[in-house]
C-alpha cells in the first residue's frame, strides 16, 4: 500500500514558513527515467524471492506519477513482470548504494521484521566536510527540526528518538574525511543529521550542509553554479556499501562499490576510496 501523500504546500504555509518535502513548485527539467537496460546493469543479485540493485544517486525509490520507469519500484515491477515489488530497504534519492526489494509478501515481512529487530547489518560510506581525527560515536536522540525552513529536516533534540551512529575515518586531508558509517538505529536522515551535529556535514548535502535554504534554492532553480560553489557535489556524498542479511538467517551479504562521482571526488584528494 502506498503511503498517503502529505498536505499541499499551501496547507503548510498557512501555518508556518517551512517548506514541505514534496513542494509543488516549478519543475526542474525532465523527470529522471530509468531505461530497462540501465536497471539490468544495476542488479547485484536476483533469485526467486529477492531483487537487489546498486542504485545511483539520482534515482527515486518510491513510485511517482511520471510512470513506472520513473522510480526504482516501478521499474522493478516492469522488469520482473510482477504486480507488486516490496521495497524492504529504501534509500533517499540522492543516496546511492544497495537497495533490497522482495518479490513476495512473506519475504518482505521477514526482512521488515528483521530490520525492526536490528538483525540486518548495514555499512555506509560517506564524505564529510572537515577532517575527523579519529573514530566517533554519536549517541544523540533525533526528532523533527521545527526551527528549520525545510519540513523534513531532523535534528538532535532531547525529546527525540534514540539514535546511535558510528563514524570511522578511512582517509582524511584537504579539509575532508572519507568515513565508514555504521548505525545502531534507523531514524530518518540519521547519518546526515548526526554528521551535521558533529560539525562535519556531508559534502553536497543541501539540507544538512552549510544552509538548509540551499535546498529551497535547488527545488526552485535546479542545480546552479552558485550551488556548486557551496556544495561541491550535486548530491549528498552518502553511499550504502553493504547490507548483511546473515543475522536475519539468510546467507547473503550484498555490496556495491563506490560510484564514479564519489570515486572521482576521492581521487581528486589522492584517496583510493
Residue pairs with C-beta under 8 A, 6 or more apart in sequence:
2 62
2 63
3 62
5 22
6 12
6 20
6 21
6 22
7 20
8 24
9 19
9 20
9 22
9 23
9 24
9 25
12 18
12 19
12 20
12 151
17 149
18 148
18 149
18 150
18 151
19 149
19 150
19 151
19 215
19 216
19 219
20 151
20 152
21 151
21 152
23 219
25 219
25 220
26 220
28 218
28 219
28 221
28 222
28 223
29 222
31 64
31 66
31 70
32 58
32 59
32 60
32 70
33 66
33 67
33 69
33 70
34 59
34 69
34 70
34 71
34 72
34 75
35 69
36 69
36 75
36 78
36 79
39 53
39 75
39 76
39 79
40 79
42 53
42 54
42 55
42 56
43 51
43 52
43 53
44 52
44 53
44 54
44 98
44 254
44 255
44 256
45 51
45 52
45 252
45 254
46 52
48 103
49 102
49 103
49 104
49 107
50 100
50 101
50 102
50 103
50 107
50 252
51 76
51 79
51 80
51 85
51 100
51 101
51 102
51 103
52 98
52 99
52 100
52 101
52 243
52 252
52 254
53 72
53 76
53 98
53 99
53 101
54 96
54 97
54 98
54 99
54 256
54 257
54 259
55 61
55 72
55 91
55 95
55 96
55 97
55 98
55 99
56 96
56 259
57 93
57 94
57 95
57 96
57 235
57 236
57 239
57 259
57 261
58 93
58 94
58 235
59 71
59 72
59 93
60 70
60 71
60 72
60 93
61 71
61 72
61 73
61 87
61 90
61 91
61 93
61 99
62 71
62 73
62 87
62 90
63 70
63 71
63 73
63 74
64 70
64 71
64 74
67 74
68 74
68 75
68 77
68 78
69 75
69 78
72 87
72 99
72 101
73 85
73 87
73 101
76 85
76 101
77 83
77 84
77 85
80 103
82 103
84 105
85 101
85 102
85 103
86 101
86 102
86 103
86 104
86 105
86 107
86 108
87 99
87 101
88 100
88 101
88 102
88 108
88 111
88 112
88 115
89 98
89 99
89 100
89 111
89 115
89 120
89 122
89 240
89 243
90 99
91 97
91 99
91 240
92 189
92 236
92 238
94 204
94 235
94 236
94 238
95 235
95 236
95 238
95 239
95 240
96 238
96 239
96 240
96 256
96 259
96 262
97 124
97 239
97 240
97 241
97 256
98 240
98 241
98 242
98 243
98 254
98 255
98 256
99 240
100 111
100 243
100 245
100 254
102 108
102 111
110 248
111 120
111 245
111 248
114 120
114 245
114 247
114 248
114 249
115 186
118 184
118 185
119 247
119 248
120 243
120 244
120 245
120 247
120 248
121 182
121 242
121 243
121 244
121 246
121 247
121 253
122 182
122 183
122 240
122 242
122 243
122 244
123 180
123 181
123 182
123 240
123 241
123 242
123 244
124 180
124 181
124 182
124 183
124 191
124 238
124 239
124 240
124 241
125 170
125 178
125 179
125 180
125 181
125 238
125 239
125 241
125 258
125 262
125 273
126 167
126 178
126 179
126 181
126 191
126 195
126 202
126 237
126 238
126 239
127 176
127 177
127 178
127 179
127 202
127 203
127 237
127 262
127 265
127 266
128 167
128 176
128 177
128 178
128 179
128 195
128 200
128 201
128 202
128 203
128 237
129 175
129 176
129 200
129 201
129 202
129 203
129 209
130 175
130 176
130 177
130 199
130 200
131 172
131 173
131 175
131 176
131 177
132 167
132 169
132 172
132 177
132 179
132 200
133 169
134 169
135 166
135 167
135 168
135 169
136 166
136 167
136 198
137 164
137 165
137 166
137 167
138 163
138 164
138 165
138 166
138 167
138 194
138 197
138 198
139 162
139 163
139 164
140 156
140 160
140 163
140 194
140 197
141 156
141 157
141 158
141 159
141 160
141 161
141 162
141 163
142 154
142 155
142 156
142 157
142 160
142 161
142 163
142 187
142 188
142 189
142 190
142 193
142 194
143 154
143 155
143 157
143 159
143 160
143 161
144 153
144 154
144 155
144 157
145 153
145 154
145 155
145 157
147 155
148 155
148 212
149 212
149 213
149 216
150 207
150 212
150 215
150 216
152 188
152 189
152 207
153 189
153 193
153 207
153 208
153 212
154 160
154 187
154 188
154 189
154 190
154 192
154 193
155 193
155 197
156 193
156 194
156 197
161 185
161 187
162 185
163 183
163 185
163 187
163 190
163 193
163 194
164 183
164 184
164 185
165 181
165 182
165 183
165 184
165 190
165 191
165 194
165 195
166 181
166 182
166 183
166 184
167 179
167 180
167 181
167 194
167 195
167 198
167 200
168 179
168 180
168 181
168 182
169 177
169 178
169 179
170 178
170 179
170 180
170 271
170 273
171 177
171 178
171 266
171 269
171 271
171 272
171 273
172 178
173 269
173 270
173 271
174 269
174 270
176 203
176 269
177 200
178 266
178 271
178 273
180 241
181 191
183 190
183 191
187 193
189 207
189 208
191 202
191 238
192 201
192 202
192 205
192 207
192 208
192 236
192 238
193 208
195 201
195 202
195 205
195 208
196 205
196 208
196 209
201 208
201 209
201 210
202 208
202 209
202 236
202 237
202 238
203 209
203 231
203 232
203 233
203 236
203 237
203 265
204 231
204 232
204 233
204 234
204 235
204 236
204 237
205 231
205 236
205 237
206 212
206 214
206 215
206 218
206 227
206 231
206 236
207 215
208 236
209 230
209 231
209 236
210 230
210 231
211 230
214 227
214 230
214 231
217 224
217 226
217 227
218 227
223 234
227 234
228 234
232 265
233 261
233 262
233 265
235 261
237 262
237 265
239 256
239 258
239 259
239 262
240 256
241 255
241 256
241 257
241 258
242 253
242 254
242 255
242 256
243 253
243 254
243 255
244 252
244 253
244 254
245 251
245 252
245 253
245 254
246 252
246 253
258 266
258 273
262 273
263 273
266 272
266 273
267 273
